Amino acid sequence: MVIELANAVDDALRGRRSIRSYEPREVPPPLVDAIMDAARHAPSPHHSVPWRFAVLTGGKAKQRLATAMGGRWRADLAGDSRDQSEIEEEVRKSHRRLTGAPVVIVGNLYLQPLDDYPDPDRRQAEQFMAAHSLGAALQNIMLAAHARGLASCWMCAPVFCPEIVRDALGLPETLIPHALLTVGYPARPPVQRERPPLEAIITLRA
């Protein structure tokens, strides 16, 4: 029993890949709910559940998000003195990834349940903990999607323009967009990439 569970977890962890191209077919709503349910089991500081999600399956919502984020990214790239044709190509690819995904899941920090401290250092630490927890919730969603035959890709672009994302989707001001996942049935097999050896990521054994 323990060995079977360990093998299943290992298969999910090692099999998940970031995939950006999806088949043009709907993900059934019960399946979307099943992968979202995995987020509820992520660890969170003080049992606070400091995150909320916007789940986009409608074309208009995805279009608004892609257009708004694309406008901000275009301005940022122009500020970096990038070539105009290169800027438009990058924005076009990003727009296609968002609008072409059957499901887009926007992960938002929700800081209200966290402990409040009078000093900025501990307030910042609370926000860091919330961000760590959001990452765990997003990983749960991606693993649950992979286990059900779906693919996903993690994009951190919202952290660069949280207000743009919030306004585009009409989210409440209590939410801070931090990341998004695109989800769908994979259009092609994932590219196999080498992972770093274990000793490259362990800096201390004491």
VEXMI-855595 format. One record per residue: residue number from 1; x, y, z of N, C-alpha, C in turn. Coordinates in pm, whole numbers. Layout:
<torzas>
+------+--------+--------+--------+--------+--------+--------+--------+--------+--------+
: miro :    n_x :    n_y :    n_z :   ca_x :   ca_y :   ca_z :    c_x :    c_y :    c_z :
+------+--------+--------+--------+--------+--------+--------+--------+--------+--------+
:  NUM :      X :      Y :      Z :      X :      Y :      Z :      X :      Y :      Z :
...
+------+--------+--------+--------+--------+--------+--------+--------+--------+--------+
</torzas>
This chain:
<torzas>
+------+--------+--------+--------+--------+--------+--------+--------+--------+--------+
: miro :    n_x :    n_y :    n_z :   ca_x :   ca_y :   ca_z :    c_x :    c_y :    c_z :
+------+--------+--------+--------+--------+--------+--------+--------+--------+--------+
:    1 :     83 :   -120 :      0 :      0 :      0 :      0 :     87 :    126 :      0 :
:    2 :    184 :    132 :     90 :    272 :    249 :     98 :    354 :    261 :    -29 :
:    3 :    405 :    148 :    -78 :    485 :    149 :   -200 :    401 :    194 :   -319 :
:    4 :    278 :    146 :   -328 :    191 :    185 :   -438 :    163 :    335 :   -436 :
:    5 :    139 :    387 :   -316 :    114 :    531 :   -303 :    238 :    610 :   -342 :
:    6 :    354 :    566 :   -295 :    478 :    636 :   -328 :    503 :    635 :   -479 :
:    7 :    477 :    522 :   -543 :    496 :    513 :   -688 :    400 :    605 :   -762 :
:    8 :    276 :    612 :   -714 :    177 :    699 :   -779 :    217 :    846 :   -767 :
:    9 :    263 :    885 :   -647 :    307 :   1024 :   -627 :    428 :   1054 :   -714 :
:   10 :    525 :    962 :   -717 :    645 :    982 :   -799 :    609 :    994 :   -947 :
:   11 :    516 :    911 :   -992 :    475 :    917 :  -1133 :    413 :   1052 :  -1166 :
:   12 :    331 :   1104 :  -1074 :    267 :   1234 :  -1098 :    371 :   1347 :  -1098 :
:   13 :    462 :   1343 :  -1002 :    564 :   1447 :   -993 :    656 :   1447 :  -1114 :
:   14 :    699 :   1329 :  -1155 :    795 :   1320 :  -1265 :    730 :   1329 :  -1402 :
:   15 :    601 :   1301 :  -1408 :    533 :   1305 :  -1536 :    480 :   1442 :  -1574 :
:   16 :    456 :   1527 :  -1474 :    402 :   1660 :  -1504 :    506 :   1744 :  -1579 :
:   17 :    462 :   1810 :  -1683 :    547 :   1900 :  -1759 :    469 :   2028 :  -1790 :
:   18 :    541 :   2135 :  -1817 :    477 :   2259 :  -1860 :    447 :   2249 :  -2008 :
:   19 :    318 :   2254 :  -2043 :    274 :   2241 :  -2182 :    189 :   2364 :  -2214 :
:   20 :    220 :   2428 :  -2326 :    156 :   2554 :  -2361 :     53 :   2543 :  -2473 :
:   21 :     48 :   2430 :  -2541 :    -44 :   2413 :  -2654 :   -148 :   2307 :  -2620 :
:   22 :   -275 :   2339 :  -2645 :   -384 :   2251 :  -2605 :   -478 :   2222 :  -2721 :
:   23 :   -545 :   2110 :  -2712 :   -648 :   2078 :  -2810 :   -765 :   2175 :  -2792 :
:   24 :   -831 :   2210 :  -2902 :   -942 :   2306 :  -2892 :  -1072 :   2239 :  -2848 :
:   25 :  -1070 :   2181 :  -2730 :  -1192 :   2120 :  -2677 :  -1210 :   2157 :  -2531 :
:   26 :  -1335 :   2162 :  -2491 :  -1370 :   2206 :  -2357 :  -1325 :   2104 :  -2252 :
:   27 :  -1284 :   2154 :  -2139 :  -1262 :   2069 :  -2021 :  -1395 :   2066 :  -1945 :
:   28 :  -1455 :   1949 :  -1926 :  -1586 :   1944 :  -1860 :  -1583 :   2012 :  -1723 :
:   29 :  -1687 :   2088 :  -1690 :  -1691 :   2158 :  -1560 :  -1664 :   2068 :  -1439 :
:   30 :  -1717 :   1945 :  -1433 :  -1684 :   1861 :  -1316 :  -1534 :   1830 :  -1306 :
:   31 :  -1467 :   1822 :  -1420 :  -1324 :   1797 :  -1418 :  -1249 :   1921 :  -1371 :
:   32 :  -1295 :   2039 :  -1412 :  -1235 :   2164 :  -1363 :  -1250 :   2171 :  -1211 :
:   33 :  -1368 :   2140 :  -1161 :  -1390 :   2144 :  -1016 :  -1302 :   2042 :   -944 :
:   34 :  -1280 :   1926 :  -1005 :  -1198 :   1823 :   -942 :  -1054 :   1870 :   -925 :
:   35 :   -999 :   1936 :  -1025 :   -860 :   1981 :  -1011 :   -852 :   2102 :   -918 :
:   36 :   -956 :   2186 :   -917 :   -956 :   2299 :   -825 :   -969 :   2251 :   -681 :
:   37 :  -1038 :   2142 :   -659 :  -1054 :   2089 :   -524 :   -920 :   2053 :   -461 :
:   38 :   -823 :   2018 :   -546 :   -690 :   1983 :   -495 :   -624 :   2101 :   -424 :
:   39 :   -659 :   2223 :   -464 :   -599 :   2341 :   -401 :   -635 :   2349 :   -253 :
:   40 :   -754 :   2302 :   -218 :   -800 :   2315 :    -79 :   -713 :   2237 :     18 :
:   41 :   -635 :   2143 :    -33 :   -554 :   2057 :     53 :   -409 :   2103 :     63 :
:   42 :   -381 :   2221 :     10 :   -245 :   2277 :     22 :   -224 :   2332 :    163 :
:   43 :   -102 :   2328 :    213 :    -74 :   2387 :    344 :    -84 :   2539 :    338 :
:   44 :   -124 :   2599 :    450 :   -131 :   2744 :    455 :    -96 :   2791 :    595 :
:   45 :    -37 :   2913 :    608 :      4 :   2962 :    739 :   -117 :   2989 :    829 :
:   46 :   -110 :   2943 :    953 :   -215 :   2963 :   1053 :   -351 :   2907 :   1006 :
:   47 :   -350 :   2811 :    913 :   -474 :   2758 :    855 :   -559 :   2870 :    794 :
:   48 :   -492 :   2969 :    736 :   -560 :   3091 :    693 :   -619 :   3082 :    553 :
:   49 :   -571 :   2990 :    470 :   -614 :   2980 :    329 :   -605 :   3118 :    263 :
:   50 :   -485 :   3174 :    250 :   -470 :   3313 :    204 :   -466 :   3328 :     53 :
:   51 :   -553 :   3259 :    -17 :   -558 :   3268 :   -163 :   -699 :   3240 :   -212 :
:   52 :   -726 :   3298 :   -329 :   -853 :   3278 :   -398 :   -821 :   3266 :   -548 :
:   53 :   -912 :   3203 :   -622 :   -885 :   3177 :   -763 :   -997 :   3232 :   -851 :
:   54 :   -957 :   3283 :   -966 :  -1052 :   3315 :  -1072 :  -1036 :   3208 :  -1180 :
:   55 :  -1143 :   3139 :  -1212 :  -1139 :   3031 :  -1311 :  -1208 :   3080 :  -1438 :
:   56 :  -1131 :   3095 :  -1544 :  -1182 :   3151 :  -1669 :  -1197 :   3042 :  -1774 :
:   57 :  -1319 :   3023 :  -1820 :  -1344 :   2930 :  -1931 :  -1412 :   3001 :  -2047 :
:   58 :  -1465 :   3120 :  -2024 :  -1532 :   3196 :  -2128 :  -1434 :   3275 :  -2213 :
:   59 :  -1462 :   3283 :  -2342 :  -1372 :   3352 :  -2434 :  -1357 :   3500 :  -2405 :
:   60 :  -1464 :   3566 :  -2364 :  -1458 :   3711 :  -2340 :  -1366 :   3745 :  -2223 :
:   61 :  -1375 :   3668 :  -2116 :  -1291 :   3695 :  -1999 :  -1144 :   3672 :  -2033 :
:   62 :  -1115 :   3565 :  -2104 :   -976 :   3538 :  -2143 :   -925 :   3645 :  -2238 :
:   63 :  -1011 :   3692 :  -2326 :   -971 :   3797 :  -2420 :   -940 :   3926 :  -2346 :
:   64 :  -1023 :   3964 :  -2249 :   -997 :   4086 :  -2171 :   -864 :   4075 :  -2098 :
:   65 :   -840 :   3959 :  -2038 :   -716 :   3941 :  -1963 :   -595 :   3948 :  -2055 :
:   66 :   -601 :   3877 :  -2167 :   -488 :   3875 :  -2260 :   -460 :   4013 :  -2316 :
:   67 :   -564 :   4086 :  -2350 :   -546 :   4220 :  -2407 :   -486 :   4316 :  -2304 :
:   68 :   -537 :   4312 :  -2181 :   -486 :   4401 :  -2077 :   -341 :   4370 :  -2042 :
:   69 :   -309 :   4243 :  -2022 :   -173 :   4206 :  -1990 :    -79 :   4233 :  -2106 :
:   70 :   -129 :   4211 :  -2228 :    -46 :   4237 :  -2345 :    -10 :   4384 :  -2358 :
:   71 :   -104 :   4472 :  -2326 :    -75 :   4615 :  -2331 :     33 :   4655 :  -2233 :
:   72 :     25 :   4598 :  -2112 :    127 :   4630 :  -2011 :    263 :   4574 :  -2052 :
:   73 :    265 :   4451 :  -2105 :    392 :   4391 :  -2143 :    455 :   4465 :  -2261 :
:   74 :    370 :   4510 :  -2354 :    420 :   4588 :  -2468 :    491 :   4714 :  -2418 :
:   75 :    433 :   4781 :  -2321 :    494 :   4902 :  -2267 :    624 :   4870 :  -2195 :
:   76 :    626 :   4761 :  -2119 :    747 :   4723 :  -2047 :    860 :   4690 :  -2143 :
:   77 :    829 :   4614 :  -2249 :    932 :   4577 :  -2346 :    983 :   4699 :  -2421 :
:   78 :    893 :   4792 :  -2452 :    937 :   4915 :  -2517 :   1031 :   4993 :  -2427 :
:   79 :   1002 :   4992 :  -2296 :   1090 :   5059 :  -2201 :   1227 :   4994 :  -2191 :
:   80 :   1234 :   4864 :  -2230 :   1362 :   4793 :  -2233 :   1435 :   4812 :  -2365 :
:   81 :   1380 :   4899 :  -2452 :   1439 :   4929 :  -2583 :   1446 :   4807 :  -2674 :
:   82 :   1345 :   4720 :  -2664 :   1339 :   4605 :  -2753 :   1289 :   4646 :  -2891 :
:   83 :   1328 :   4573 :  -2992 :   1284 :   4599 :  -3128 :   1133 :   4585 :  -3138 :
:   84 :   1067 :   4674 :  -3214 :    922 :   4675 :  -3219 :    864 :   4545 :  -3275 :
:   85 :    927 :   4490 :  -3376 :    876 :   4365 :  -3433 :    890 :   4250 :  -3333 :
:   86 :    996 :   4252 :  -3257 :   1016 :   4150 :  -3154 :    911 :   4165 :  -3043 :
:   87 :    882 :   4289 :  -3006 :    780 :   4315 :  -2904 :    645 :   4259 :  -2948 :
:   88 :    606 :   4290 :  -3071 :    475 :   4245 :  -3119 :    468 :   4093 :  -3127 :
:   89 :    577 :   4029 :  -3163 :    578 :   3883 :  -3169 :    563 :   3822 :  -3030 :
:   90 :    631 :   3878 :  -2931 :    621 :   3826 :  -2795 :    479 :   3846 :  -2740 :
:   91 :    423 :   3963 :  -2763 :    287 :   3991 :  -2716 :    187 :   3900 :  -2786 :
:   92 :    206 :   3878 :  -2914 :    115 :   3790 :  -2990 :    119 :   3648 :  -2935 :
:   93 :    237 :   3597 :  -2906 :    249 :   3460 :  -2852 :    181 :   3449 :  -2716 :
:   94 :    201 :   3550 :  -2631 :    138 :   3548 :  -2500 :    -14 :   3553 :  -2513 :
:   95 :    -64 :   3637 :  -2603 :   -209 :   3649 :  -2624 :   -266 :   3515 :  -2671 :
:   96 :   -195 :   3449 :  -2761 :   -242 :   3320 :  -2813 :   -245 :   3214 :  -2703 :
:   97 :   -146 :   3215 :  -2616 :   -142 :   3116 :  -2508 :   -261 :   3130 :  -2414 :
:   98 :   -297 :   3254 :  -2384 :   -408 :   3276 :  -2292 :   -543 :   3248 :  -2356 :
:   99 :   -564 :   3302 :  -2473 :   -694 :   3285 :  -2537 :   -713 :   3146 :  -2595 :
:  100 :   -603 :   3077 :  -2623 :   -613 :   2943 :  -2679 :   -626 :   2833 :  -2576 :
:  101 :   -609 :   2866 :  -2449 :   -621 :   2766 :  -2343 :   -768 :   2748 :  -2306 :
:  102 :   -816 :   2624 :  -2297 :   -955 :   2603 :  -2256 :   -987 :   2660 :  -2119 :
:  103 :   -889 :   2653 :  -2028 :   -910 :   2703 :  -1891 :   -791 :   2789 :  -1852 :
:  104 :   -818 :   2904 :  -1794 :   -714 :   2989 :  -1734 :   -751 :   3009 :  -1588 :
:  105 :   -657 :   2976 :  -1500 :   -680 :   2987 :  -1356 :   -587 :   3095 :  -1300 :
:  106 :   -644 :   3201 :  -1247 :   -564 :   3310 :  -1191 :   -557 :   3292 :  -1040 :
:  107 :   -436 :   3278 :   -989 :   -416 :   3263 :   -845 :   -390 :   3398 :   -780 :
:  108 :   -467 :   3429 :   -676 :   -459 :   3559 :   -609 :   -429 :   3542 :   -461 :
:  109 :   -343 :   3629 :   -410 :   -324 :   3634 :   -266 :   -446 :   3702 :   -202 :
:  110 :   -483 :   3652 :    -86 :   -594 :   3709 :     -8 :   -542 :   3723 :    134 :
:  111 :   -500 :   3845 :    169 :   -422 :   3867 :    291 :   -505 :   3891 :    416 :
:  112 :   -636 :   3909 :    401 :   -718 :   3944 :    517 :   -709 :   3844 :    632 :
:  113 :   -702 :   3712 :    607 :   -700 :   3618 :    719 :   -567 :   3612 :    795 :
:  114 :   -462 :   3677 :    744 :   -329 :   3664 :    803 :   -317 :   3747 :    931 :
:  115 :   -218 :   3713 :   1011 :   -190 :   3790 :   1132 :   -142 :   3930 :   1093 :
:  116 :   -183 :   4027 :   1170 :   -144 :   4166 :   1145 :    -43 :   4209 :   1252 :
:  117 :     68 :   4266 :   1207 :    173 :   4309 :   1298 :    198 :   4459 :   1281 :
:  118 :    247 :   4525 :   1384 :    271 :   4669 :   1372 :    397 :   4703 :   1293 :
:  119 :    491 :   4607 :   1280 :    616 :   4637 :   1211 :    615 :   4581 :   1069 :
:  120 :    682 :   4652 :    975 :    678 :   4612 :    834 :    746 :   4479 :    805 :
:  121 :    849 :   4443 :    882 :    921 :   4319 :    855 :    831 :   4197 :    874 :
:  122 :    756 :   4195 :    983 :    668 :   4080 :   1005 :    547 :   4081 :    912 :
:  123 :    501 :   4201 :    877 :    391 :   4207 :    779 :    438 :   4150 :    645 :
:  124 :    561 :   4183 :    607 :    615 :   4130 :    482 :    633 :   3978 :    491 :
:  125 :    676 :   3930 :    607 :    692 :   3786 :    625 :    559 :   3713 :    609 :
:  126 :    452 :   3772 :    662 :    319 :   3713 :    645 :    282 :   3703 :    497 :
:  127 :    314 :   3808 :    420 :    282 :   3806 :    277 :    367 :   3701 :    206 :
:  128 :    492 :   3688 :    245 :    577 :   3584 :    186 :    517 :   3446 :    212 :
:  129 :    470 :   3424 :    334 :    411 :   3294 :    367 :    288 :   3267 :    282 :
:  130 :    209 :   3372 :    260 :     91 :   3355 :    175 :    130 :   3317 :     33 :
:  131 :    235 :   3381 :    -18 :    281 :   3350 :   -154 :    333 :   3208 :   -162 :
:  132 :    405 :   3162 :    -57 :    451 :   3023 :    -55 :    332 :   2928 :    -60 :
:  133 :    230 :   2960 :     16 :    112 :   2874 :     22 :     38 :   2872 :   -111 :
:  134 :     29 :   2988 :   -177 :    -34 :   2993 :   -308 :     42 :   2903 :   -406 :
:  135 :    175 :   2906 :   -399 :    254 :   2819 :   -486 :    222 :   2672 :   -463 :
:  136 :    205 :   2634 :   -336 :    170 :   2495 :   -305 :     32 :   2460 :   -361 :
:  137 :    -63 :   2553 :   -351 :   -197 :   2528 :   -403 :   -195 :   2513 :   -555 :
:  138 :   -117 :   2597 :   -623 :   -105 :   2587 :   -768 :    -39 :   2455 :   -809 :
:  139 :     61 :   2412 :   -734 :    124 :   2283 :   -763 :     24 :   2170 :   -746 :
:  140 :    -58 :   2176 :   -643 :   -161 :   2074 :   -626 :   -254 :   2068 :   -747 :
:  141 :   -294 :   2185 :   -796 :   -383 :   2188 :   -912 :   -316 :   2126 :  -1034 :
:  142 :   -189 :   2159 :  -1057 :   -118 :   2106 :  -1173 :   -102 :   1954 :  -1164 :
:  143 :    -72 :   1903 :  -1044 :    -57 :   1759 :  -1028 :   -191 :   1689 :  -1045 :
:  144 :   -297 :   1749 :   -992 :   -430 :   1689 :  -1008 :   -471 :   1689 :  -1154 :
:  145 :   -435 :   1796 :  -1228 :   -466 :   1801 :  -1370 :   -390 :   1693 :  -1446 :
:  146 :   -262 :   1680 :  -1417 :   -181 :   1578 :  -1484 :   -235 :   1438 :  -1458 :
:  147 :   -275 :   1412 :  -1336 :   -327 :   1280 :  -1300 :   -456 :   1247 :  -1374 :
:  148 :   -523 :   1348 :  -1427 :   -651 :   1329 :  -1497 :   -638 :   1347 :  -1648 :
:  149 :   -515 :   1345 :  -1698 :   -494 :   1353 :  -1841 :   -490 :   1492 :  -1898 :
:  150 :   -486 :   1593 :  -1812 :   -478 :   1731 :  -1857 :   -335 :   1782 :  -1847 :
:  151 :   -307 :   1886 :  -1921 :   -177 :   1951 :  -1915 :   -195 :   2092 :  -1860 :
:  152 :    -85 :   2150 :  -1815 :    -92 :   2285 :  -1759 :     41 :   2356 :  -1777 :
:  153 :     36 :   2487 :  -1762 :    158 :   2567 :  -1765 :    144 :   2681 :  -1664 :
:  154 :    246 :   2698 :  -1584 :    250 :   2802 :  -1481 :    310 :   2928 :  -1542 :
:  155 :    240 :   3040 :  -1531 :    289 :   3170 :  -1579 :    285 :   3269 :  -1463 :
:  156 :    396 :   3337 :  -1438 :    405 :   3430 :  -1325 :    381 :   3575 :  -1365 :
:  157 :    341 :   3599 :  -1490 :    326 :   3736 :  -1539 :    238 :   3825 :  -1451 :
:  158 :    128 :   3774 :  -1390 :     45 :   3863 :  -1309 :    117 :   3933 :  -1195 :
:  159 :    226 :   3874 :  -1145 :    297 :   3937 :  -1034 :    359 :   4071 :  -1076 :
:  160 :    380 :   4089 :  -1208 :    435 :   4214 :  -1259 :    328 :   4320 :  -1282 :
:  161 :    202 :   4278 :  -1287 :     95 :   4376 :  -1316 :    -34 :   4336 :  -1246 :
:  162 :    -33 :   4324 :  -1113 :   -152 :   4276 :  -1043 :   -274 :   4366 :  -1061 :
:  163 :   -252 :   4497 :  -1065 :   -367 :   4587 :  -1080 :   -431 :   4571 :  -1218 :
:  164 :   -349 :   4550 :  -1320 :   -399 :   4532 :  -1456 :   -488 :   4408 :  -1462 :
:  165 :   -441 :   4298 :  -1402 :   -517 :   4174 :  -1402 :   -646 :   4191 :  -1323 :
:  166 :   -635 :   4252 :  -1207 :   -753 :   4271 :  -1122 :   -860 :   4354 :  -1192 :
:  167 :   -818 :   4462 :  -1258 :   -914 :   4548 :  -1327 :   -976 :   4478 :  -1448 :
:  168 :   -895 :   4403 :  -1520 :   -944 :   4336 :  -1640 :  -1054 :   4235 :  -1606 :
:  169 :  -1041 :   4172 :  -1489 :  -1137 :   4069 :  -1451 :  -1243 :   4119 :  -1353 :
:  170 :  -1231 :   4243 :  -1309 :  -1328 :   4297 :  -1214 :  -1319 :   4229 :  -1078 :
:  171 :  -1198 :   4192 :  -1036 :  -1181 :   4127 :   -907 :  -1183 :   4230 :   -794 :
:  172 :  -1220 :   4191 :   -673 :  -1220 :   4285 :   -561 :  -1079 :   4329 :   -524 :
:  173 :  -1069 :   4445 :   -463 :   -938 :   4500 :   -428 :   -867 :   4420 :   -319 :
:  174 :   -940 :   4332 :   -251 :   -878 :   4249 :   -148 :   -792 :   4138 :   -208 :
:  175 :   -798 :   4118 :   -340 :   -721 :   4013 :   -405 :   -601 :   4073 :   -478 :
:  176 :   -488 :   4002 :   -471 :   -365 :   4044 :   -538 :   -326 :   3934 :   -637 :
:  177 :   -352 :   3951 :   -767 :   -314 :   3849 :   -865 :   -162 :   3825 :   -863 :
:  178 :   -125 :   3697 :   -859 :     17 :   3663 :   -846 :     66 :   3568 :   -953 :
:  179 :    -21 :   3485 :  -1008 :     22 :   3385 :  -1106 :   -100 :   3334 :  -1179 :
:  180 :    -77 :   3263 :  -1288 :   -188 :   3198 :  -1355 :   -143 :   3065 :  -1413 :
:  181 :   -241 :   2977 :  -1431 :   -219 :   2849 :  -1497 :   -306 :   2844 :  -1621 :
:  182 :   -250 :   2796 :  -1731 :   -331 :   2756 :  -1844 :   -348 :   2605 :  -1837 :
:  183 :   -468 :   2557 :  -1870 :   -499 :   2415 :  -1853 :   -580 :   2367 :  -1973 :
:  184 :   -552 :   2245 :  -2016 :   -630 :   2185 :  -2124 :   -576 :   2048 :  -2159 :
:  185 :   -634 :   1989 :  -2261 :   -583 :   1861 :  -2311 :   -462 :   1889 :  -2399 :
:  186 :   -350 :   1822 :  -2375 :   -228 :   1855 :  -2449 :   -241 :   1830 :  -2598 :
:  187 :   -190 :   1926 :  -2676 :   -194 :   1912 :  -2821 :    -82 :   1824 :  -2874 :
:  188 :     24 :   1811 :  -2794 :    138 :   1729 :  -2836 :    212 :   1681 :  -2712 :
:  189 :    291 :   1575 :  -2725 :    367 :   1526 :  -2609 :    464 :   1632 :  -2558 :
:  190 :    491 :   1632 :  -2428 :    583 :   1733 :  -2374 :    726 :   1705 :  -2413 :
:  191 :    806 :   1810 :  -2414 :    950 :   1797 :  -2436 :   1015 :   1746 :  -2308 :
:  192 :   1094 :   1643 :  -2320 :   1163 :   1588 :  -2203 :   1291 :   1668 :  -2178 :
:  193 :   1302 :   1721 :  -2058 :   1420 :   1801 :  -2023 :   1491 :   1740 :  -1903 :
:  194 :   1620 :   1756 :  -1901 :   1700 :   1706 :  -1790 :   1674 :   1790 :  -1665 :
:  195 :   1665 :   1721 :  -1552 :   1654 :   1790 :  -1424 :   1793 :   1795 :  -1360 :
:  196 :   1817 :   1895 :  -1275 :   1949 :   1901 :  -1210 :   1969 :   1782 :  -1119 :
:  197 :   2093 :   1734 :  -1105 :   2119 :   1624 :  -1012 :   2090 :   1666 :   -868 :
:  198 :   2062 :   1569 :   -784 :   2024 :   1597 :   -647 :   2129 :   1680 :   -574 :
:  199 :   2256 :   1646 :   -594 :   2361 :   1718 :   -522 :   2376 :   1863 :   -567 :
:  200 :   2318 :   1897 :   -681 :   2325 :   2035 :   -728 :   2226 :   2125 :   -653 :
:  201 :   2125 :   2066 :   -592 :   2025 :   2147 :   -523 :   2032 :   2136 :   -371 :
:  202 :   2110 :   2043 :   -320 :   2130 :   2033 :   -174 :   2261 :   2102 :   -139 :
:  203 :   2250 :   2211 :    -66 :   2370 :   2288 :    -35 :   2428 :   2255 :    102 :
:  204 :   2352 :   2180 :    182 :   2403 :   2144 :    315 :   2342 :   2013 :    359 :
:  205 :   2426 :   1925 :    407 :   2382 :   1805 :    478 :   2452 :   1809 :    613 :
:  206 :   2378 :   1833 :    717 :   2441 :   1854 :    849 :   2397 :   1746 :    948 :
+------+--------+--------+--------+--------+--------+--------+--------+--------+--------+
</torzas>
